[in-house]
Structure formats: structure tokens, C-alpha cells
Amino acid sequence: MKNVNYVNNAKKVGLIVPAFNVSYLPMLEPIVAAVVAKDAFAFIAVARLEWVKFESRSMNAVKDEFDKWCDPAHVRLHLDHVPVIDEDGVEVDYVPVIRQAIELGYGSVMVDGSRLDLNENIDATRTIVEMAHSAGICCEAELGNVVGHEKGPTPPYEEIFASKKYFTSVDQAQRFVKETGCDWLSVSVGNIHGAIVAAKRDMGKAEARLDLELVQALSEAVDRPLVLHGGSGIQQKFVLAAMKRGVAKINIAFANTRVYEKTLSETGDIRKAQKAVYEKTCWLLDDYFGLRGTCKAVTG
């Protein structure tokens, strides 16, 4: 498959590429089916925490499942968060993990050095960018802290938004992109991750909003597509406005994972859980993002 900067394409035409995370392997088939049914384009994504703390098993298992259901005109495989320091504060041997993904044929990768200081994040990211570019694929990086994955208590959402303590700095972003050469920049602008601790997942997720002035300033400063992690639950009007200001990729994990877990728990039937994921993904593509029929606009 030819590697294309689909996120850059989306930015040029004012669209967005959703990246649907696979926390459980049976979720992959209905997500692909929904993307194809809506004639949209999306990434199928898996993050390290999804094979460590959920049941996607491994990068290899996700790649094998992807190959079963892949429609190359509509979906590509993306390696999501591989942290340098994970949500439990543990150092990760991240370089071999990302190298393995590239060797397996993942079409793009993400290194997450957001828990490092700026200089360390730049150094770690630059290493992975060079590796990815040598393989002819895109590399995503993160600056600012998108909270929610940590096992400890998360501050109240209104406190996070008001303080802007974790938000991405425009000046730092400009330096970061210049010195790393990353292709897409994940930013913290009011978006938050859904809980990954089992005891907290049923509590739902705060309805987030975005600092659109900061989004605009970041987009102008870095001249790169911006990425929103923690995309589930952001108020639609803010997502649509952010698309006009340079956000061209959004990650969706919590919404589909929760509906899969809830349906499976209530029915014990994997096929019913898959149907629920299919319906949720269709709704997201059609009613929430308005991406029906946009595949060719993104793929060229």
C-alpha cells in the first residue's frame, strides 16, 4: 500500500480523519464495516495500553485482524500512543515497540513523550520521526498533557479548563515541531481522555469543550495538522469549529469501547456487542462528524 499523508490531505479540504481505537479485537470488524458503509476514511488504531490493559492482545494480533477485514480504499492501520513514560509512571522501552510496528506494516505511528520535559520530549520524538521517515511513513507526537489515563484521581474538568495547566504552549509547540519534524501534533486544548481504570469506566466522561483561540494560534504557529486525543464526548460544535482551524485527526476510543463493554455485559453476546459498535460508529461518522461520502476527498 502506498503511504500517503491522509491527515494533511484532510486539513487541506477542511475535513478530519477519525482514528477508531480497538480495545477488543472483535470491535475491529464492525468499525471497518461502518467506515465502508458511510464511504468515509478512517484509521484503525491501537495504543500500547490497549494490549496491556484491555484485550487487543498485541500489535501482531491487531494487524492480523485488520488484514482480515481491511478495505484499503477506506482504512489504514495506525499505531496510537506508545509512551516514553506510561500512565502508571513506568518507563517504556518504546523504540523497539515502534520499530516492530513499522516492520509489521503499520501505516503511521505515534510516540508520546508528553510526560517528559520539553528537551527530553524533543529528543525522544526526533528519534522516532527519523525512524518513521526512513520507512516512508508519518509520525505523530504529543505536546501538552491530555489527562484522564492516569490511575490516580483526575482533577474536575472545569478546574482543568479554567487553569489551562495542562494545555499546549504555542511557543513550545513552534520549537517542538521545528526541532522534531513530526508530521502531526497532538495537542491539549480542553480535550481529555476517558478513564481506563475498570472501576471508573462506568462513570462516564465529562462533556469537553475546546479553547478555539488556542487551537487557531497553535495551527498558525506550527503549520502542521493538529490532533485531538480524547475525542469521545467533545461537544460537536467545538469539533466542527476546530476542523476549520487546523484540527485534522481525532481519536475515538471511549465511546466505542464503552458501548462494546456495556452490550457484552448485558447480553453476553459478542455479535450484539459488535452490532452496537457498528451502529455507534455509523452515528459518529454520519451525524457527529458529517463524514459520509468524504473518502475520495481525503484519499485523493
C-alpha positions, 0 to 999 in steps of 0.5 A, spaced: 500 500 500 502 506 498 503 511 504 500 517 503 499 523 508 491 522 509 491 527 515 494 533 511 490 531 505 484 532 510 486 539 513 487 541 506 479 540 504 477 542 511 475 535 513 478 530 519 480 523 519 477 519 525 482 514 528 477 508 531 481 505 537 480 497 538 480 495 545 477 488 543 479 485 537 472 483 535 470 491 535 475 491 529 470 488 524 464 492 525 468 499 525 471 497 518 464 495 516 461 502 518 467 506 515 465 502 508 458 503 509 458 511 510 464 511 504 468 515 509 476 514 511 478 512 517 484 509 521 484 503 525 488 504 531 491 501 537 495 504 543 500 500 547 495 500 553 490 497 549 494 490 549 496 491 556 490 493 559 484 491 555 484 485 550 487 487 543 492 482 545 498 485 541 500 489 535 501 482 531 494 480 533 491 487 531 494 487 524 492 480 523 485 482 524 485 488 520 488 484 514 482 480 515 477 485 514 481 491 511 478 495 505 484 499 503 480 504 499 477 506 506 482 504 512 489 504 514 492 501 520 495 506 525 499 505 531 496 510 537 500 512 543 506 508 545 509 512 551 516 514 553 513 514 560 506 510 561 500 512 565 502 508 571 509 512 571 513 506 568 518 507 563 517 504 556 522 501 552 518 504 546 523 504 540 523 497 539 515 497 540 515 502 534 520 499 530 516 492 530 510 496 528 513 499 522 516 492 520 509 489 521 506 494 516 503 499 520 501 505 516 503 511 521 505 511 528 505 515 534 510 516 540 508 520 546 513 523 550 508 528 553 510 526 560 517 528 559 520 535 559 520 539 553 528 537 551 527 530 553 520 530 549 524 533 543 529 528 543 525 522 544 520 524 538 526 526 533 528 519 534 522 516 532 520 521 526 527 519 523 525 512 524 518 513 521 521 517 515 526 512 513 520 507 512 516 512 508 511 513 513 508 519 518 509 520 525 505 523 530 507 526 537 504 529 543 505 536 546 501 538 552 498 533 557 491 530 555 489 527 562 484 522 564 489 515 563 492 516 569 490 511 575 490 516 580 484 521 581 483 526 575 482 533 577 474 536 575 474 538 568 472 545 569 478 546 574 482 543 568 479 548 563 479 554 567 487 553 569 489 551 562 495 547 566 495 542 562 494 545 555 499 546 549 504 552 549 504 555 542 511 557 543 513 550 545 509 547 540 513 552 534 520 549 537 517 542 538 515 541 531 521 545 528 526 541 532 522 534 531 519 534 524 513 530 526 508 530 521 502 531 526 501 534 533 497 532 538 495 537 542 491 539 549 486 544 548 480 542 553 480 535 550 481 529 555 481 522 555 476 517 558 478 513 564 481 506 563 481 504 570 475 498 570 472 501 576 471 508 573 469 506 566 462 506 568 462 513 570 462 516 564 466 522 561 465 529 562 462 533 556 469 537 553 469 543 550 475 546 546 479 553 547 478 555 539 483 561 540 488 556 542 487 551 537 487 557 531 494 560 534 497 553 535 495 551 527 498 558 525 504 557 529 506 550 527 503 549 520 502 542 521 495 538 522 493 538 529 490 532 533 485 531 538 486 525 543 480 524 547 475 525 542 469 521 545 464 526 548 467 533 545 461 537 544 460 537 536 460 544 535 467 545 538 469 539 533 466 542 527 469 549 529 476 546 530 476 542 523 476 549 520 482 551 524 487 546 523 484 540 527 485 534 522 485 527 526 481 525 532 481 519 536 475 515 538 476 510 543 471 511 549 465 511 546 466 505 542 469 501 547 464 503 552 458 501 548 462 494 546 463 493 554 456 495 556 452 490 550 457 484 552 455 485 559 448 485 558 447 480 553 453 476 553 453 476 546 459 478 542 455 479 535 450 484 539 456 487 542 459 488 535 452 490 532 452 496 537 459 498 535 457 498 528 451 502 529 455 507 534 460 508 529 455 509 523 452 515 528 459 518 529 461 518 522 454 520 519 451 525 524 457 527 529 462 528 524 458 529 517 463 524 514 459 520 509 461 520 502 468 524 504 473 518 502 475 520 495 476 527 498 481 525 503 484 519 499 485 523 493 
